[in-house]
Amino acid sequence: MDDSDLWLYLILIVIFVLFSAFFSGTETALFSLSKLQRKKLEQAKTNSAKNIPKLLNKPRQILITILLGNTIVNVAASSVSTILAVIISEKFIHNVSVAVSIEIVVMTVVLLIFGEITPKSFAIRFSENYAVKTSYVLSFFRILFYPIVKILEWITMLFTFKNPLSIKMDKITSEDIKNMISTNSYDTMLKKQEKEMIDSVFSFSNKLVKEIMIPRIDIIAVNIEQDIDKLRDTISQSGHSRIPIYKEDIDNILGIIYAKDIILNQEQNFTISSLIRDCYFIPENMKIQLLLNEF
């Protein structure tokens, strides 16, 4: 056997590994698409994009097609590499078992890195673009494997009691919603304040307490030495349900008084100090999400 035959086997191995990468990446890209992304693809102008929702209408068939194709090319790559290892052994090593052992290790690493990890990582990062660019090729294999796929689908349905394959693809992320409200259709429907409110909801958990605290100069508080009438007037004018009580200096907060306590005790003689409740002292650098968990 001449060198041209060796190169032919190498080329075949490369082709099979590339197809392995195609099937692995396509599986990840398709089944990681969110509901919003699929809806967007349905409304796209290109036929390749519109083809994706059609493929995903029968997720069981698509999954079987991908797994069948991946299995075929992986077995083919391993078989050709084994033949190549035997040929090389006869020409150079003269030890078939050693050559085949090396071939198994090498092909396992090659298929793992180039046929699984790399394409799947790429597909996760660019799932929408990856799915669009590969949809027609996948449709071709779906037609090519259709008879075998139908048989395998029937067999799998026997083991799953004919329940349709449950693939959760309806997860909508915060990024999906942000992208949705930034599109032209929603841009005209939502007011500026509404958009800001939606954005604030998603950034809420990362905000710090100090970002929502009232500035010191704007705090409405009452000195404990003040009389009850002054306290009533402050509550009435401020409209707050709770008023901080301090002694001598506003930095020396003793507690808070509830407006309802003033109303309930308005016919009784009482002092401000008798109605003071304990208040929470929170570090200003605490996250709001953690603060809410305290209550």
HELIX and SHEET records of a PDB file:
HELIX    1   1 ASP A    3  PHE A   31  1                                  29    
HELIX    2   2 LYS A   35  GLU A   42  1                                   8    
HELIX    3   3 ASN A   47  LEU A   56  1                                  10    
HELIX    4   4 PRO A   59  ILE A   88  1                                  30    
HELIX    5   5 SER A   89  ILE A   93  3                                   5    
HELIX    6   6 VAL A   96  LEU A  112  1                                  17    
HELIX    7   7 ILE A  113  ILE A  117  3                                   5    
HELIX    8   8 THR A  118  ARG A  125  1                                   8    
HELIX    9   9 SER A  127  LEU A  144  1                                  18    
HELIX   10  10 TYR A  146  PHE A  159  1                                  14    
HELIX   11  11 SER A  174  SER A  182  1                                   9    
HELIX   12  12 ASN A  184  ASP A  187  1                                   4    
HELIX   13  13 LYS A  192  SER A  203  1                                  12    
HELIX   14  14 PHE A  204  ASN A  206  5                                   3    
HELIX   15  15 VAL A  209  GLU A  211  5                                   3    
HELIX   16  16 ARG A  216  ASP A  218  5                                   3    
HELIX   17  17 ILE A  228  SER A  238  1                                  11    
HELIX   18  18 ALA A  259  LEU A  264  1                                   6    
HELIX   19  19 ILE A  272  LEU A  275  1                                   4    
HELIX   20  20 ILE A  288  ASN A  293  1                                   6    
SHEET    1   A 3 VAL A 222  ASN A 223  0                                        
SHEET    2   A 3 ARG A 242  TYR A 246  1                                        
SHEET    3   A 3 ILE A 253  TYR A 258 -1                                        
END                                                                             
